[in-house]
């Protein structure tokens, strides 16, 4: 029996431009009302500033060993002290910000684009859904760090391979979340109306379904950014991430663990930068979740807890 759709029953998705404008206005209002959120955004902006200008802020040759300056404590000349080869820890931490943010942004962007595209196709096409989701389930069965270690063991250590390995693990969680959204949206009245009007599947996905999944993807992306920074630090700490000659928070902390009893500052300061940055990003993600759609809380916590952590 054919479905009869009355004009008064049809509600169309709001234009993407209008949705983004309302989201921007809501974000500005939230910053004014919530000082914790404003502080978190400030910390993230400081991190972006260091990414852009860290090489101009360094005062020493942070890659050249200085044996006569090894294991010096924090002072006016070396604010965060020096490491076991005499390199300035402050300069190395500043430069290490670039690696951490590069990994975080790269993994977040790639997994968001890939996860959204694959999730849209999986949720809309029932045949491909069974094939794609079985592969996704297999990826989600492994903890993120173990899967990343397995992929890096296969491809070899290096910055590019770290980004690809973390992107693979981060994409799987977004595919599952976007797919669940599409499964509910594809039966909506305005989707049925577009289908009856002769709109192609691609047009329906891009114009009507995808705009309604952006909110949940944006929120999950903040957690992906934070978990990617932590995962990179963990991989570098284990010696399978960024090469040791490239400063990153993870390998600086790893370098300091051998001298933690006599020179705690080598690991302490990059650890503080790592903790504060991740905490700021998580707080921003919590605020985005509450302002975009409070109903996302339960679904995001269940999905994120089983995949990105």
Backbone as CSV, one residue per row, in Angstrom:
resi,resn,N_x,N_y,N_z,CA_x,CA_y,CA_z,C_x,C_y,C_z
1,UNK,0.847,-1.198,0.000,0.000,0.000,0.000,0.871,1.232,0.000
2,UNK,0.627,2.161,-0.935,1.459,3.356,-1.063,1.218,4.307,0.097
3,UNK,2.264,4.939,0.520,2.168,5.893,1.626,1.735,7.247,1.095
4,UNK,0.713,7.831,1.705,0.216,9.154,1.306,0.825,10.204,2.213
5,UNK,1.518,11.165,1.618,2.186,12.219,2.375,1.460,13.527,2.141
6,UNK,0.922,14.101,3.196,0.226,15.379,3.080,1.206,16.534,3.210
7,UNK,0.987,17.655,2.541,1.909,18.800,2.611,2.127,19.297,4.023
8,UNK,1.073,19.276,4.836,1.229,19.799,6.193,2.075,18.896,7.076
9,UNK,2.311,17.644,6.630,3.126,16.718,7.419,4.603,16.822,7.111
10,UNK,4.942,17.549,6.042,6.324,17.605,5.586,7.060,18.738,6.287
11,UNK,8.171,18.402,6.938,9.049,19.405,7.549,10.446,19.188,7.002
12,UNK,10.998,20.224,6.407,12.292,20.116,5.755,13.416,20.455,6.716
13,UNK,14.579,19.884,6.466,15.751,20.160,7.291,16.155,21.631,7.144
14,UNK,16.583,22.226,8.224,17.013,23.623,8.170,18.286,23.746,7.337
15,UNK,18.429,24.854,6.608,19.654,25.043,5.811,20.899,24.981,6.679
16,UNK,21.968,24.419,6.113,23.202,24.267,6.861,23.745,25.607,7.329
17,UNK,23.657,26.627,6.481,24.167,27.944,6.854,23.440,28.490,8.083
18,UNK,22.126,28.287,8.128,21.350,28.760,9.282,21.718,27.989,10.541
19,UNK,21.938,26.690,10.407,22.318,25.880,11.561,23.678,26.299,12.109
20,UNK,24.634,26.565,11.214,25.960,26.982,11.651,25.920,28.350,12.315
21,UNK,25.099,29.247,11.788,24.991,30.583,12.387,24.409,30.504,13.794
22,UNK,23.374,29.693,13.970,22.787,29.535,15.304,23.765,28.877,16.267
23,UNK,24.543,27.907,15.757,25.540,27.247,16.601,26.610,28.228,17.053
24,UNK,27.059,29.096,16.140,28.061,30.100,16.488,27.536,31.065,17.547
25,UNK,26.294,31.517,17.392,25.699,32.430,18.378,25.565,31.752,19.731
26,UNK,25.182,30.484,19.719,25.063,29.745,20.977,26.415,29.575,21.654
27,UNK,27.470,29.344,20.847,28.810,29.170,21.416,29.307,30.453,22.064
28,UNK,29.076,31.589,21.433,29.499,32.868,22.004,28.774,33.117,23.331
29,UNK,27.478,32.819,23.350,26.730,32.990,24.593,27.227,32.066,25.692
30,UNK,27.599,30.852,25.328,28.110,29.905,26.322,29.434,30.377,26.901
31,UNK,30.306,30.956,26.084,31.591,31.471,26.578,31.376,32.589,27.590
32,UNK,30.374,33.400,27.373,30.100,34.506,28.293,29.537,34.017,29.624
33,UNK,28.793,32.910,29.576,28.151,32.404,30.793,29.017,31.448,31.587
34,UNK,29.945,30.771,30.929,30.707,29.691,31.571,32.197,30.037,31.583
35,UNK,32.748,30.485,32.722,34.176,30.838,32.767,35.097,29.639,32.579
36,UNK,34.663,28.445,32.993,35.489,27.249,32.797,35.638,26.960,31.312
37,UNK,34.547,27.076,30.578,34.599,26.872,29.133,35.470,27.937,28.472
38,UNK,35.337,29.181,28.916,36.155,30.261,28.353,37.637,30.000,28.610
39,UNK,37.961,29.524,29.805,39.350,29.196,30.114,39.871,28.046,29.266
40,UNK,39.018,27.060,29.007,39.428,25.925,28.175,39.699,26.373,26.743
41,UNK,38.846,27.241,26.222,39.057,27.760,24.872,40.341,28.583,24.819
42,UNK,40.612,29.353,25.874,41.846,30.144,25.927,43.075,29.232,25.896
43,UNK,43.031,28.137,26.656,44.153,27.193,26.662,44.360,26.601,25.269
44,UNK,43.264,26.256,24.596,43.377,25.699,23.250,43.954,26.729,22.280
45,UNK,43.551,27.988,22.428,44.097,29.047,21.565,45.580,29.268,21.828
46,UNK,45.983,29.173,23.097,47.406,29.284,23.418,48.184,28.147,22.750
47,UNK,47.617,26.947,22.784,48.256,25.826,22.118,48.407,26.061,20.623
48,UNK,47.377,26.606,19.995,47.454,26.912,18.568,48.498,27.990,18.288
49,UNK,48.608,28.964,19.203,49.631,30.002,19.058,51.030,29.388,19.118
50,UNK,51.236,28.445,20.036,52.539,27.790,20.147,52.830,26.945,18.914
51,UNK,51.797,26.334,18.351,51.997,25.563,17.134,52.531,26.452,16.018
52,UNK,51.989,27.659,15.923,52.372,28.553,14.833,53.710,29.247,15.074
53,UNK,54.020,29.559,16.349,55.174,30.423,16.607,56.205,29.811,17.560
54,UNK,56.108,28.514,17.841,57.026,27.917,18.816,58.483,28.036,18.375
55,UNK,58.749,27.902,17.082,60.139,27.981,16.623,60.725,29.373,16.807
56,UNK,59.859,30.393,16.833,60.339,31.763,17.038,60.500,32.086,18.521
57,UNK,59.876,31.270,19.394,59.936,31.525,20.832,61.083,30.784,21.511
58,UNK,61.651,29.814,20.833,62.748,29.063,21.446,63.999,29.942,21.552
59,UNK,64.777,29.686,22.601,65.966,30.514,22.870,67.261,29.735,22.717
60,UNK,67.180,28.427,22.512,68.388,27.599,22.418,68.276,26.653,21.231
61,UNK,69.368,25.979,20.939,69.360,24.893,19.960,68.839,23.644,20.669
62,UNK,67.526,23.465,20.628,66.885,22.438,21.443,67.224,21.010,20.991
63,UNK,67.858,20.854,19.836,68.240,19.510,19.372,69.720,19.211,19.600
64,UNK,70.502,20.222,20.002,71.954,20.021,20.151,72.307,19.723,21.600
65,UNK,72.970,18.601,21.870,73.363,18.273,23.256,74.377,19.288,23.794
66,UNK,74.244,19.578,25.099,75.186,20.444,25.814,75.610,19.709,27.076
67,UNK,76.655,18.869,26.999,77.026,18.004,28.135,77.295,18.762,29.431
68,UNK,77.790,19.985,29.340,78.113,20.732,30.555,76.865,21.321,31.224
69,UNK,75.726,21.220,30.574,74.489,21.772,31.130,73.484,20.674,31.499
70,UNK,73.910,19.441,31.534,72.981,18.327,31.734,72.389,18.327,33.142
71,UNK,71.081,18.008,33.201,70.330,17.812,34.446,70.369,19.047,35.357
72,UNK,70.317,20.236,34.772,70.195,21.460,35.566,68.734,21.687,35.907
73,UNK,68.489,22.126,37.137,67.127,22.392,37.565,66.573,23.664,36.953
74,UNK,65.259,23.903,37.111,64.652,25.131,36.584,65.350,26.370,37.134
75,UNK,65.587,27.338,36.258,66.275,28.569,36.649,65.866,29.669,35.681
76,UNK,66.427,30.852,35.876,66.129,31.974,34.990,66.619,31.717,33.574
77,UNK,67.709,30.973,33.453,68.245,30.669,32.127,67.516,29.513,31.462
78,UNK,67.093,28.548,32.271,66.386,27.372,31.748,65.133,27.188,32.604
79,UNK,64.018,27.727,32.124,62.798,27.788,32.935,62.304,26.416,33.362
80,UNK,62.425,25.415,32.505,61.981,24.064,32.847,63.170,23.132,33.081
81,UNK,64.357,23.676,33.260,65.542,22.866,33.471,66.082,22.294,32.166
82,UNK,67.051,21.392,32.289,67.632,20.725,31.125,67.532,19.216,31.298
83,UNK,67.669,18.487,30.185,67.557,17.036,30.248,68.925,16.384,30.413
84,UNK,68.989,15.075,30.194,70.229,14.349,30.470,71.328,14.631,29.448
85,UNK,71.019,15.344,28.378,72.052,15.737,27.413,72.260,17.247,27.381
86,UNK,71.624,17.967,28.304,71.804,19.407,28.386,70.880,20.226,27.511
87,UNK,69.902,19.619,26.886,68.961,20.361,26.042,67.892,21.034,26.905
88,UNK,67.477,22.214,26.498,66.513,23.000,27.267,65.122,22.360,27.180
89,UNK,64.564,21.987,28.330,63.274,21.301,28.357,62.152,22.240,27.931
90,UNK,62.230,23.508,28.326,61.183,24.469,27.953,61.054,24.572,26.438
91,UNK,62.165,24.734,25.752,62.128,24.844,24.294,61.609,23.566,23.654
92,UNK,62.008,22.419,24.187,61.561,21.151,23.617,60.062,20.929,23.846
93,UNK,59.557,21.376,24.987,58.123,21.254,25.239,57.337,22.157,24.296
94,UNK,57.831,23.375,24.065,57.144,24.279,23.139,57.091,23.677,21.740
95,UNK,58.217,23.186,21.266,58.252,22.595,19.926,57.422,21.314,19.874
96,UNK,57.403,20.568,20.973,56.599,19.349,21.017,55.113,19.597,20.880
97,UNK,54.667,20.828,21.170,53.259,21.181,20.991,52.834,20.989,19.548
98,UNK,53.726,21.292,18.613,53.384,21.160,17.190,53.050,19.717,16.836
99,UNK,53.860,18.777,17.341,53.629,17.370,17.014,52.300,16.896,17.597
100,UNK,52.059,17.224,18.864,50.827,16.766,19.506,49.590,17.324,18.815
101,UNK,49.611,18.614,18.484,48.452,19.225,17.829,48.330,18.746,16.383
102,UNK,49.462,18.518,15.723,49.407,18.004,14.358,48.737,16.636,14.326
103,UNK,49.135,15.766,15.240,48.520,14.446,15.309,47.041,14.570,15.663
104,UNK,46.728,15.402,16.664,45.342,15.549,17.085,44.437,16.056,15.973
105,UNK,44.837,17.130,15.310,44.011,17.706,14.259,43.938,16.790,13.035
106,UNK,45.049,16.170,12.671,45.050,15.295,11.494,44.136,14.094,11.709
107,UNK,44.279,13.433,12.843,43.448,12.267,13.130,41.979,12.665,13.227
108,UNK,41.696,13.791,13.873,40.314,14.246,14.024,39.679,14.553,12.679
109,UNK,40.397,15.290,11.828,39.848,15.665,10.521,39.639,14.445,9.630
110,UNK,40.654,13.587,9.548,40.551,12.422,8.677,39.462,11.448,9.150
111,UNK,39.415,11.207,10.454,38.414,10.262,10.969,37.005,10.839,10.881
112,UNK,36.861,12.166,11.036,35.540,12.786,10.934,35.003,12.686,9.508
113,UNK,35.852,13.011,8.532,35.425,12.934,7.133,35.151,11.485,6.728
114,UNK,36.118,10.614,7.024,35.945,9.216,6.646,34.803,8.545,7.378
115,UNK,34.709,8.784,8.695,33.652,8.154,9.471,32.269,8.625,9.064
116,UNK,32.137,9.931,8.746,30.835,10.451,8.320,30.424,9.870,6.976
117,UNK,31.359,9.851,6.027,31.037,9.329,4.698,30.655,7.852,4.751
118,UNK,31.455,7.058,5.450,31.179,5.618,5.519,29.903,5.361,6.318
119,UNK,29.704,6.119,7.405,28.502,5.945,8.210,27.236,6.294,7.451
120,UNK,27.291,7.335,6.609,26.128,7.696,5.793,25.762,6.579,4.831
121,UNK,26.788,6.032,4.170,26.532,4.948,3.212,26.018,3.704,3.927
122,UNK,26.643,3.365,5.057,26.234,2.153,5.785,24.811,2.267,6.305
123,UNK,24.442,3.439,6.806,23.106,3.593,7.355,22.012,3.671,6.315
124,UNK,22.363,4.099,5.106,21.344,4.294,4.073,21.194,3.080,3.176
125,UNK,22.277,2.337,2.973,22.243,1.173,2.095,22.289,-0.099,2.941
126,UNK,21.204,-0.854,2.939,21.103,-2.020,3.817,22.086,-3.121,3.427
127,UNK,22.375,-3.252,2.138,23.295,-4.306,1.707,24.716,-4.008,2.174
128,UNK,25.177,-2.780,1.939,26.517,-2.405,2.369,26.619,-2.318,3.888
129,UNK,25.498,-2.080,4.536,25.492,-1.957,6.000,26.045,-3.218,6.653
130,UNK,25.599,-4.372,6.206,26.057,-5.632,6.812,27.549,-5.844,6.615
131,UNK,28.059,-5.489,5.441,29.480,-5.690,5.156,30.335,-4.715,5.965
132,UNK,29.965,-3.439,5.930,30.762,-2.397,6.592,30.765,-2.590,8.100
133,UNK,29.602,-2.870,8.676,29.518,-2.927,10.131,30.226,-4.148,10.707
134,UNK,30.335,-5.222,9.949,31.094,-6.365,10.453,32.573,-6.001,10.555
135,UNK,33.062,-5.262,9.579,34.451,-4.820,9.617,34.669,-3.828,10.752
136,UNK,33.713,-2.923,10.946,33.803,-1.943,12.032,33.769,-2.638,13.387
137,UNK,32.910,-3.616,13.541,32.842,-4.367,14.803,34.167,-5.045,15.116
138,UNK,34.829,-5.543,14.076,36.127,-6.182,14.286,37.156,-5.170,14.779
139,UNK,37.130,-3.954,14.223,38.060,-2.921,14.672,37.770,-2.495,16.109
140,UNK,36.492,-2.366,16.434,36.120,-1.919,17.778,36.372,-2.980,18.839
141,UNK,36.601,-4.215,18.430,36.865,-5.275,19.399,38.237,-5.127,20.041
142,UNK,39.132,-4.358,19.407,40.484,-4.171,19.935,40.579,-2.816,20.639
143,UNK,41.238,-2.748,21.789,41.516,-1.437,22.402,42.343,-0.572,21.456
144,UNK,42.127,0.737,21.508,42.767,1.663,20.569,44.275,1.519,20.561
145,UNK,44.892,1.504,21.729,46.354,1.510,21.797,46.923,0.201,21.264
146,UNK,46.230,-0.928,21.520,46.724,-2.215,21.025,46.619,-2.304,19.510
147,UNK,45.512,-1.813,18.952,45.356,-1.826,17.503,46.380,-0.916,16.842
148,UNK,46.609,0.259,17.451,47.617,1.171,16.910,49.006,0.545,16.964
149,UNK,49.315,-0.135,18.060,50.611,-0.807,18.172,50.767,-1.890,17.099
150,UNK,49.690,-2.622,16.834,49.753,-3.676,15.825,49.985,-3.081,14.432
151,UNK,49.294,-1.983,14.130,49.456,-1.360,12.817,50.847,-0.761,12.653
152,UNK,51.359,-0.125,13.715,52.697,0.467,13.632,53.757,-0.629,13.544
153,UNK,53.527,-1.743,14.216,54.460,-2.871,14.089,54.490,-3.391,12.660
154,UNK,53.347,-3.292,11.971,53.268,-3.743,10.587,53.916,-2.749,9.631
155,UNK,53.661,-1.447,9.853,54.132,-0.411,8.933,55.465,0.205,9.338
156,UNK,55.799,0.134,10.632,57.013,0.768,11.116,56.688,2.077,11.821
157,UNK,57.549,2.511,12.759,57.297,3.755,13.487,57.486,4.972,12.590
158,UNK,56.927,6.088,13.025,57.028,7.326,12.256,55.782,8.166,12.442
159,UNK,55.908,9.470,12.238,54.785,10.382,12.458,53.617,10.049,11.543
160,UNK,53.884,9.846,10.259,52.799,9.559,9.311,52.081,8.266,9.671
161,UNK,52.825,7.246,10.033,52.201,5.970,10.383,51.402,6.065,11.678
162,UNK,51.850,6.888,12.609,51.080,7.113,13.836,49.731,7.743,13.505
163,UNK,49.739,8.744,12.629,48.491,9.413,12.242,47.544,8.438,11.560
164,UNK,48.066,7.629,10.633,47.212,6.675,9.924,46.652,5.633,10.883
165,UNK,47.484,5.118,11.779,47.022,4.095,12.720,45.924,4.633,13.631
166,UNK,46.100,5.837,14.136,45.084,6.421,15.017,43.834,6.815,14.235
167,UNK,43.992,7.169,12.958,42.827,7.489,12.133,41.961,6.260,11.920
168,UNK,42.594,5.116,11.711,41.841,3.870,11.524,41.006,3.567,12.760
169,UNK,41.606,3.700,13.921,40.873,3.399,15.157,39.808,4.447,15.448
170,UNK,40.086,5.723,15.113,39.113,6.774,15.384,37.939,6.768,14.429
171,UNK,38.156,6.306,13.205,37.078,6.289,12.213,35.987,5.299,12.586
172,UNK,36.371,4.173,13.159,35.399,3.122,13.449,34.289,3.615,14.373
173,UNK,34.632,4.357,15.413,33.610,4.828,16.351,32.660,5.815,15.685
174,UNK,33.173,6.647,14.787,32.311,7.616,14.101,31.387,6.932,13.106
175,UNK,31.866,5.881,12.456,31.004,5.132,11.541,29.796,4.585,12.282
176,UNK,30.032,3.991,13.425,28.917,3.410,14.190,27.936,4.486,14.637
177,UNK,28.443,5.632,15.093,27.571,6.682,15.598,26.770,7.330,14.481
178,UNK,27.419,7.645,13.354,26.714,8.261,12.227,25.692,7.290,11.653
179,UNK,26.059,6.028,11.558,25.119,5.032,11.050,23.847,4.981,11.888
180,UNK,24.006,5.010,13.218,22.820,4.968,14.084,21.924,6.178,13.866
181,UNK,22.527,7.341,13.580,21.741,8.531,13.281,21.009,8.372,11.953
182,UNK,21.697,7.850,10.962,21.098,7.704,9.634,19.941,6.713,9.668
183,UNK,20.062,5.660,10.440,19.000,4.661,10.521,17.688,5.274,10.991
184,UNK,17.763,6.253,11.882,16.544,6.908,12.357,16.095,8.020,11.419
185,UNK,17.050,8.684,10.764,16.701,9.821,9.903,16.158,9.384,8.546
186,UNK,16.571,8.229,8.055,16.167,7.843,6.697,14.678,7.535,6.595
187,UNK,14.005,7.338,7.732,12.562,7.101,7.724,11.783,8.365,8.048
188,UNK,12.461,9.507,8.135,11.781,10.759,8.458,10.874,11.191,7.317
189,UNK,9.909,12.044,7.660,8.926,12.475,6.678,9.567,13.261,5.543
190,UNK,10.493,14.167,5.866,11.081,14.977,4.805,11.980,14.154,3.891
191,UNK,12.565,13.060,4.407,13.341,12.169,3.551,12.409,11.401,2.618
192,UNK,11.293,10.941,3.157,10.315,10.261,2.315,9.786,11.196,1.241
193,UNK,9.547,12.452,1.603,9.042,13.423,0.623,10.051,13.654,-0.490
194,UNK,11.323,13.769,-0.141,12.365,13.953,-1.156,12.484,12.734,-2.055
195,UNK,12.339,11.553,-1.456,12.435,10.329,-2.242,11.272,10.225,-3.232
196,UNK,10.059,10.582,-2.773,8.895,10.555,-3.645,9.025,11.586,-4.755
197,UNK,9.655,12.736,-4.420,9.825,13.798,-5.414,10.883,13.458,-6.453
198,UNK,11.582,12.337,-6.298,12.549,11.906,-7.287,13.981,12.277,-6.990
199,UNK,14.269,12.741,-5.761,15.644,13.106,-5.411,16.518,11.855,-5.363
200,UNK,17.746,11.999,-5.815,18.678,10.870,-5.801,19.134,10.575,-4.381
201,UNK,19.685,9.388,-4.196,20.167,8.999,-2.862,21.277,9.925,-2.386
202,UNK,22.171,10.314,-3.303,23.267,11.208,-2.927,22.722,12.554,-2.462
203,UNK,21.722,13.082,-3.182,21.143,14.371,-2.790,20.462,14.277,-1.423
204,UNK,19.774,13.182,-1.192,19.108,13.006,0.103,20.130,12.939,1.228
205,UNK,21.211,12.188,0.997,22.235,12.056,2.028,22.914,13.389,2.314
206,UNK,23.269,14.125,1.260,24.031,15.360,1.435,23.157,16.510,1.926
207,UNK,21.957,16.623,1.386,21.123,17.796,1.682,20.261,17.633,2.922
208,UNK,19.832,16.426,3.235,18.860,16.241,4.308,19.377,15.455,5.508
209,UNK,20.149,14.408,5.252,20.582,13.553,6.356,21.887,14.034,6.971
210,UNK,22.880,14.340,6.145,24.187,14.734,6.688,24.133,15.955,7.603
211,UNK,23.380,17.029,7.254,23.334,18.179,8.173,22.845,17.831,9.575
212,UNK,22.009,16.798,9.672,21.480,16.417,10.986,22.405,15.488,11.755
213,UNK,23.513,15.102,11.149,24.509,14.289,11.854,25.733,15.102,12.262
214,UNK,25.850,16.353,11.780,27.059,17.127,12.032,27.261,17.424,13.513
215,UNK,26.167,17.677,14.223,26.300,18.016,15.641,26.969,16.913,16.437
216,UNK,26.512,15.695,16.255,27.067,14.581,17.016,28.498,14.264,16.571
217,UNK,28.812,14.501,15.272,30.177,14.279,14.780,31.126,15.320,15.369
218,UNK,30.695,16.569,15.435,31.533,17.633,15.998,31.863,17.349,17.458
219,UNK,30.861,16.926,18.215,31.088,16.653,19.635,32.043,15.468,19.812
220,UNK,31.814,14.396,19.080,32.685,13.231,19.203,34.098,13.557,18.731
221,UNK,34.231,14.495,17.785,35.551,14.853,17.274,36.414,15.497,18.352
222,UNK,35.800,16.229,19.283,36.599,16.818,20.360,37.222,15.730,21.235
223,UNK,36.472,14.665,21.500,37.021,13.561,22.284,38.085,12.803,21.482
224,UNK,37.882,12.727,20.170,38.898,12.095,19.323,40.190,12.891,19.360
225,UNK,40.082,14.216,19.328,41.263,15.068,19.394,42.035,14.822,20.681
226,UNK,41.329,14.800,21.808,41.986,14.580,23.095,42.597,13.184,23.178
227,UNK,41.861,12.174,22.754,42.379,10.808,22.854,43.535,10.579,21.892
228,UNK,43.549,11.289,20.754,44.657,11.147,19.803,45.948,11.708,20.375
229,UNK,45.848,12.841,21.075,47.032,13.416,21.720,47.571,12.459,22.777
230,UNK,46.666,11.889,23.564,47.091,10.924,24.583,47.690,9.671,23.952
231,UNK,47.064,9.189,22.878,47.574,7.974,22.234,48.946,8.217,21.625
232,UNK,49.138,9.384,20.983,50.451,9.696,20.424,51.504,9.744,21.513
233,UNK,51.166,10.380,22.647,52.110,10.447,23.758,52.426,9.047,24.282
234,UNK,51.411,8.196,24.358,51.634,6.835,24.826,52.510,6.036,23.876
235,UNK,52.260,6.172,22.572,53.070,5.450,21.593,54.508,5.952,21.592
236,UNK,54.682,7.280,21.678,56.040,7.832,21.727,56.740,7.424,23.016
237,UNK,55.999,7.355,24.108,56.573,6.919,25.385,57.087,5.488,25.280
238,UNK,56.359,4.665,24.530,56.765,3.268,24.355,57.870,3.110,23.320
239,UNK,58.199,4.199,22.622,59.274,4.148,21.646,58.870,3.714,20.257
240,UNK,57.556,3.671,19.966,57.090,3.237,18.648,56.344,4.341,17.916
241,UNK,56.409,5.558,18.453,55.707,6.667,17.837,56.639,7.578,17.069
242,UNK,56.654,8.850,17.466,57.496,9.847,16.811,58.963,9.551,17.131
243,UNK,59.867,9.622,16.150,61.299,9.381,16.416,61.823,10.304,17.510
244,UNK,62.800,9.820,18.259,63.292,10.558,19.426,63.964,11.873,19.067
245,UNK,64.455,12.023,17.835,65.107,13.282,17.473,64.095,14.395,17.196
246,UNK,62.805,14.040,17.112,61.742,15.034,16.951,61.065,15.212,18.304
247,UNK,61.136,16.391,18.911,60.533,16.570,20.244,59.019,16.399,20.207
248,UNK,58.517,15.578,21.088,57.080,15.455,21.320,56.879,15.232,22.811
249,UNK,55.711,15.558,23.299,55.475,15.425,24.735,55.704,13.998,25.194
250,UNK,55.334,13.021,24.388,55.478,11.633,24.783,56.920,11.197,24.934
251,UNK,57.774,11.508,23.930,59.156,11.037,24.059,59.984,11.883,25.022
252,UNK,59.561,13.135,25.300,60.226,13.914,26.349,59.957,13.286,27.711
253,UNK,58.705,12.889,27.943,58.359,12.223,29.202,59.112,10.899,29.324
254,UNK,59.190,10.160,28.220,59.913,8.879,28.235,61.389,9.092,28.536
255,UNK,61.973,10.147,27.985,63.378,10.436,28.228,63.645,10.779,29.692
256,UNK,62.656,11.407,30.335,62.839,11.811,31.725,62.580,10.737,32.742
257,UNK,61.941,9.629,32.339,61.605,8.603,33.337,62.851,7.962,33.948
258,UNK,63.951,7.950,33.198,65.177,7.330,33.722,65.831,8.187,34.798
259,UNK,65.448,9.462,34.870,66.074,10.380,35.821,65.031,11.032,36.729
260,UNK,63.885,10.373,36.878,62.777,11.006,37.592,63.129,11.301,39.052
261,UNK,64.013,10.520,39.670,64.344,10.738,41.079,65.300,11.902,41.284
262,UNK,66.082,12.250,40.283,67.051,13.333,40.426,66.714,14.527,39.539
263,UNK,65.858,14.326,38.538,65.506,15.421,37.626,64.051,15.252,37.186
264,UNK,63.145,15.396,38.144,61.726,15.160,37.876,61.163,16.108,36.835
265,UNK,61.787,17.293,36.680,61.244,18.320,35.799,61.232,17.897,34.335
266,UNK,62.069,16.966,33.962,62.113,16.548,32.548,60.772,15.944,32.131
267,UNK,60.191,15.135,32.985,58.895,14.520,32.680,57.726,15.342,33.205
268,UNK,57.941,16.128,34.258,56.847,16.828,34.909,56.215,17.883,34.000
269,UNK,57.012,18.745,33.399,56.460,19.870,32.636,55.748,19.436,31.355
270,UNK,56.303,18.527,30.555,55.504,18.057,29.408,54.251,17.315,29.846
271,UNK,54.319,16.644,31.007,53.129,15.992,31.531,52.051,16.987,31.897
272,UNK,52.451,18.139,32.463,51.482,19.189,32.790,50.851,19.739,31.517
273,UNK,51.658,20.016,30.497,51.129,20.512,29.224,50.140,19.512,28.632
274,UNK,50.498,18.236,28.675,49.629,17.192,28.127,48.305,17.127,28.888
275,UNK,48.377,17.133,30.201,47.176,17.024,31.030,46.257,18.218,30.839
276,UNK,46.815,19.421,30.886,46.000,20.635,30.763,45.338,20.706,29.389
277,UNK,46.075,20.359,28.351,45.517,20.415,27.004,44.374,19.433,26.828
278,UNK,44.582,18.201,27.245,43.533,17.188,27.114,42.316,17.567,27.942
279,UNK,42.521,18.055,29.156,41.403,18.460,30.005,40.620,19.599,29.363
280,UNK,41.315,20.571,28.777,40.640,21.694,28.135,39.788,21.220,26.962
281,UNK,40.332,20.321,26.153,39.584,19.825,24.993,38.360,19.028,25.433
282,UNK,38.504,18.221,26.471,37.368,17.436,26.975,36.278,18.361,27.513
283,UNK,36.648,19.409,28.232,35.659,20.358,28.746,34.940,21.072,27.608
284,UNK,35.678,21.403,26.554,35.042,22.018,25.389,34.062,21.038,24.754
285,UNK,34.447,19.766,24.675,33.547,18.758,24.130,32.286,18.596,24.959
286,UNK,32.417,18.617,26.286,31.244,18.533,27.155,30.300,19.704,26.925
287,UNK,30.871,20.904,26.799,30.039,22.090,26.572,29.338,22.023,25.216
288,UNK,30.055,21.591,24.191,29.443,21.449,22.869,28.304,20.438,22.900
289,UNK,28.526,19.345,23.598,27.487,18.326,23.701,26.221,18.893,24.344
290,UNK,26.374,19.640,25.419,25.216,20.180,26.125,24.483,21.232,25.308
291,UNK,25.226,22.026,24.542,24.593,23.127,23.809,24.031,22.682,22.471
292,UNK,24.647,21.695,21.822,24.128,21.226,20.543,22.902,20.337,20.721
293,UNK,22.996,19.416,21.664,21.869,18.506,21.888,22.093,17.744,23.177
294,UNK,21.417,18.121,24.284,21.613,17.417,25.557,21.280,15.924,25.463
295,UNK,20.441,15.525,24.484,20.067,14.121,24.362,21.228,13.261,23.886
296,UNK,22.309,13.887,23.396,23.459,13.123,22.926,24.270,12.527,24.066
297,UNK,24.071,12.998,25.297,24.940,12.619,26.410,25.087,11.114,26.555
298,UNK,23.967,10.387,26.670,24.053,8.956,26.907,24.693,8.201,25.762
299,UNK,24.313,8.548,24.514,24.854,7.832,23.372,26.344,8.090,23.182
300,UNK,26.757,9.325,23.394,28.171,9.650,23.232,29.022,8.967,24.282
301,UNK,28.539,8.946,25.515,29.329,8.349,26.591,29.494,6.852,26.351
302,UNK,28.425,6.171,25.881,28.520,4.741,25.658,29.428,4.433,24.474
303,UNK,29.344,5.234,23.411,30.179,5.000,22.228,31.610,5.353,22.505
304,UNK,31.861,6.525,23.086,33.223,6.975,23.329,33.931,6.099,24.346
305,UNK,33.189,5.675,25.371,33.823,4.876,26.408,34.338,3.544,25.917
306,UNK,33.733,3.029,24.848,34.151,1.721,24.384,35.138,1.747,23.236
307,UNK,35.472,2.990,22.721,36.290,3.011,21.523,37.474,3.924,21.619
308,UNK,37.272,5.162,22.041,38.335,6.152,21.965,39.209,6.189,23.190
309,UNK,38.785,5.630,24.275,39.590,5.708,25.484,40.540,4.546,25.548
